[in-house]
Amino acid sequence: MQAEDRFPFKQRFLNRRSFLKMSGLLGLGVASAAIISPWAETVRFNGKMHKVSRTRLGIGTFVSMTLIHESKDRAEEAIAAANREIDRLVALMNRFDPATPLAGLNREGFLKDAPEELIEVVQSALHYHALCNGCFDCTVAPVIDLFQKKMGGENPVFPEESEIRALLTLVGSDKIDLKGRSISFRESGMAVTLDGIAKGYIVDKAAEAIERHGISNFLINAGGEIRTRGEAGRKPWTVAVQDPGKRSQYPQVIKVRDATIATSGNYEVFFDREKMFHHIVDPKNGHSPAFATSVSVMARTTMESDALATAVFVMPPADGVGLVNSLPWCESLVISNNGSMLKSRGWPGTAA
C-alpha cells in the first residue's frame, strides 16, 4: 500500500485543495501552484532538447519531476529510477504502514538491524533537534495522533489539555538511543514521525537517481520540497512561493539553478477550521504554533531545508530568522498570520 493511502485526513485535504504549496515555474510551460501539474507531458524545444514532466502520488503528496535532456528515452528512464527510489524509501519510513521498519520501531519501542537509510534520517533528526534548541523533534507523533483521533473523525472534539500534557511525557529526542544499527526508546508509548525531514531526504535521493542517468537539468517538487539542478532551457528555474491566504498569488519568486527549497505551513494538513490544530506541533507545549502561516527555507540539501523549515515554523519569527542568519549556508522567508514577511539577510526572492 502506498503511503498516501494511509493518510485519510491528509488525502482528503489534498483532494480538496488540489494544489502544490510551491511549484517550479518553467518558462517552457508554466506549472502553476494553483493547478496540479500534468500527469505526463513531453515537449520538444530548441530543435534537439526535450522537456519531460511526470507527476505522481507519493510520500503523501504530489511529486512532480521535470527533466530537460536531448534524449526523451533517457529522461523517462531517469524518472522511472527516481520513482523506484521513492517507493523503496517510503517502504522504510512510512509509519502508517505496519510492514515498515519505522512502524516496527514505533510498535515495539526498539529496532535491531535498522536499514542504514533509516539510521541516517534519525541521526539527522537528532542533529537538528540539537541545532534548533529542541524546536525540531521527531518524537511528537503521539500528540499528532491525538489530534487525528480526537478531530479526524465525523464528530470532532478538541483534545483536553490534560491529554496533551500526559503525552508530552513521551516527547523528547533525548529519549531515543542509537547504538550501531539499533534504535530504541527509553519510554514505553513513544513514537517517531519523520514527516518533517524524510520527504526532503527522499527528494535528495531521487535527485541522485536522476543524476546517475546523466541528467544535469531537472526540477523535483514533492508537495513543496523542491530540488533543482542546472537550468530550465538556458535560464534559471523559477520557483514561486505560494501565498497561504491567497492561493492564486505569489508574494515571492526565486530564480535558482542548483538549489533546495522547502516550505512548512499550517495550510498543508489541519484538523479544525481555525487551524489551531495542525500537523506541526511545538514539542515544548504540545500545541500547534500560531506565529506564521508559511516558512520557506533554502539550505544545502532538501532534507536540511525540510527540517529547518519545520523548526523555524515552531519558533517566533524573529528567533527563527535569527537562527537562519547564524547559518551561513541557509536562507528563509517567514509569512506571518497578517501577511507580513520576514526575510533572512540573504534571501534571494523578489516580489512577483
Order of alpha helices (4+ residues) and beta strands (2+ residues): alpha-beta-beta-beta-beta-alpha-alpha-beta-alpha-alpha-alpha-beta-beta-alpha-beta-beta-beta-beta-beta-beta-alpha-alpha-beta-beta
